[in-house]
Amino acid sequence: MRSDIRSSHLSYVPSRKVDPMYDVTSGLEDLFGTVDDRQKRLAALPAESLSAEWLRRQLDSALDAWAVTQTEADIARESHADY
């Protein structure tokens, strides 16, 4: 396991101490909000300005949000199942 990724909540943790909402190398804040909000913001950014580190952090964040949503949906579905 890489030292810059911790398993708790599968969230990305940068190895150096920086504001996690701001990428020093590209000058970009992390995407946030709904899927539609994130897609609009991402589409508005020039592709050549996006660092691999920033893109990876966005992917990790989106997958974390998706996992939480899926877990909540699974719990709701199981609570309505007839036994």
C-alpha positions in Angstrom: 0.0 0.0 0.0 1.3 3.4 -0.9 2.1 5.7 2.0 -0.1 8.5 0.6 -3.3 6.5 0.5 -5.0 5.5 3.8 -7.7 2.8 3.9 -10.1 4.7 6.2 -13.1 5.6 4.0 -10.8 4.9 1.0 -10.0 8.6 0.9 -6.9 10.1 -0.8 -4.6 11.8 1.6 -1.7 13.7 0.1 1.7 12.8 1.4 2.7 16.4 1.9 0.8 18.8 4.1 -1.3 21.0 1.8 -4.9 22.1 1.8 -6.7 19.0 0.3 -9.1 21.3 -1.6 -6.3 23.0 -3.5 -3.7 21.6 -5.8 -0.5 23.6 -5.5 0.9 22.3 -8.8 -2.0 23.2 -11.0 -3.7 25.9 -8.9 -7.0 24.1 -9.0 -9.5 23.5 -6.2 -11.0 20.1 -5.9 -14.4 19.4 -7.5 -17.3 19.2 -5.1 -21.1 19.0 -5.2 -23.4 16.8 -7.1 -22.3 14.7 -10.0 -23.8 17.3 -12.4 -21.9 20.1 -10.6 -18.7 18.2 -10.8 -19.2 17.4 -14.5 -19.9 21.1 -15.4 -16.8 22.3 -13.5 -14.6 19.6 -15.0 -15.9 20.3 -18.6 -15.1 24.0 -18.1 -11.4 23.3 -17.3 -8.8 23.1 -20.0 -7.6 19.5 -20.2 -3.9 20.5 -20.5 -4.0 22.3 -17.1 -5.1 19.2 -15.2 -2.3 17.3 -13.5 -2.3 13.6 -13.0 -2.3 14.1 -9.2 -5.3 16.4 -9.3 -7.2 14.0 -11.6 -6.4 11.1 -9.4 -7.7 13.0 -6.3 -10.9 13.8 -8.2 -11.4 10.2 -9.2 -10.8 9.0 -5.6 -13.3 11.6 -4.3 -15.9 10.6 -6.9 -15.5 6.9 -6.1 -15.7 7.5 -2.4 -19.0 9.4 -2.8 -20.3 6.7 -5.1 -19.4 4.0 -2.5 -21.2 5.9 0.3 -24.3 6.3 -1.9 -24.3 2.7 -2.9 -23.9 1.6 0.7 -26.9 3.8 1.7 -28.9 2.3 -1.2 -28.0 -1.2 -0.2 -29.1 -0.6 3.4 -32.4 1.0 2.3 -33.0 -1.9 -0.1 -32.3 -4.5 2.6 -34.6 -2.8 5.1 -37.5 -3.2 2.7 -36.8 -6.9 1.9 -39.3 -9.5 3.1 -37.8 -12.2 5.2 
